[in-house]
Amino acid sequence: GLDTHEQEAFAKVKLLGKQTQALGSPLPQHPLVLEVTGDATGMNWGLWQKQPMEMVAVGLGSQLWKGAESCYTVLEQQLLAIHRPLQQAEAITRKQTITVKTATHSRVGERHSS
């Protein structure tokens, strides 16, 4: 079993895995970029927008895979990692153009063809 310190750390990680944070308001005339990364444990995402002087974070989030999601193929997890943040950010992105950039971290023992 886990000791108290490990249980507290695990609870914090679970909480962080559920959080999504909105950071800025997108400008309607500027396109958005969704950057998604994932691995065997979960996904992270950032929604960004190039505004006049800088790149602005519009939203950030992370989530641990739940249940059967951890058994999905890398492609299925990547598609889910794209779909979830788009769905969560729909209220603020409206009908703006969104470019999706993905990165998948290799899993130990998994073979990738080039």
N, C-alpha and C positions, 0 to 999 in steps of 0.2 A: 504494500500500500504506500501511498504518498504521505510524507510528513506534513505538518501544518504549513511550513514555508512553501513546499512544493504545491500544496493545494491552493494557497493564496496566489501563487504565480500562475498556476493553471487557470484559475478563475479570472485573473486579469487578462490573460491571453484570450480567453473565450469572449470576454467583454469587448476587447479591442477588435476581435474578429467580427463582431456584429455592428460596429460603429460605422457610420457614414457621416462625413462632415462637409457641409456646404461652406465655401470660403469666399466666394465673390459672385457678383451678378454678371452674366454674360452680356455683351453688347450684341444686339440683334444682327448687325451688318457684318460681324466677324465670324469666320468659321471656328469650329471647336475641334480639339484633338483628344481622343480617348486613348490613353496608354494603359495597357493591361499586361500584367505578368502573373504567371501561375506556376505552381509546382505540385508535388504530391500531397501537400497539406492544405492548400487553399490558394486564394487569389488576392491580388492588390490591384487597385486602379486609381488613375488620376485623370480628371477631366480638365483640360487646359484651353486657354484662349489667348491668341496673340492680339494684344490690345496696343494702342498707339506707342507706348513706351516700353512695354515688357510683356512677358508671358505671365498670365494670371491664372492661378488655380481656382477653378470654379467648383470642383468637388473632389474629394478623396475618400477612398474606402478600402476595406479589406474584409475578407470572409473566409472562414475555414470551411472545407468541404463537409457536408452533412450526409450521414448514412451512405447510401449507394453511390453518391457523387464521388467518393474517394476511389471507387472502382471503375469510374468512367475512363475511357481512353483519353489520351492527351488532347486529341482534337475535340472530343465532346466537352472536356473541361474548359478548353479554350473558348469554345462557342458559348458555353454557360457564363464564362468570365466576361465575355463581351455583352451578352444579353442582359445580365443583372444590372450593371451600372447604367446601361442605356435606359432600362426600365425605371430605375430609381431616380434618374436625373431628368426624366421626360418633362416634368413640370417646369423646369428651368431652361431646358434646351429648346423647347417648343419645336419649331420646324426648321431649325438651323442645320446647316451642313456639318457633319461630324466625320472626321477621318479617324480610323481605328488603327492603332499600332500595337502589335502583340509581341511578346517574348515569352517563351516557354523554357523553363529550366529542366535540363535532363534529369531523369530519375536513375538512381543506381540500378545497374543490371538491365536497363532498357537499351535497345539498339535503335538508332535513328539512321535512316538511309539519307544520302546526300544527293 
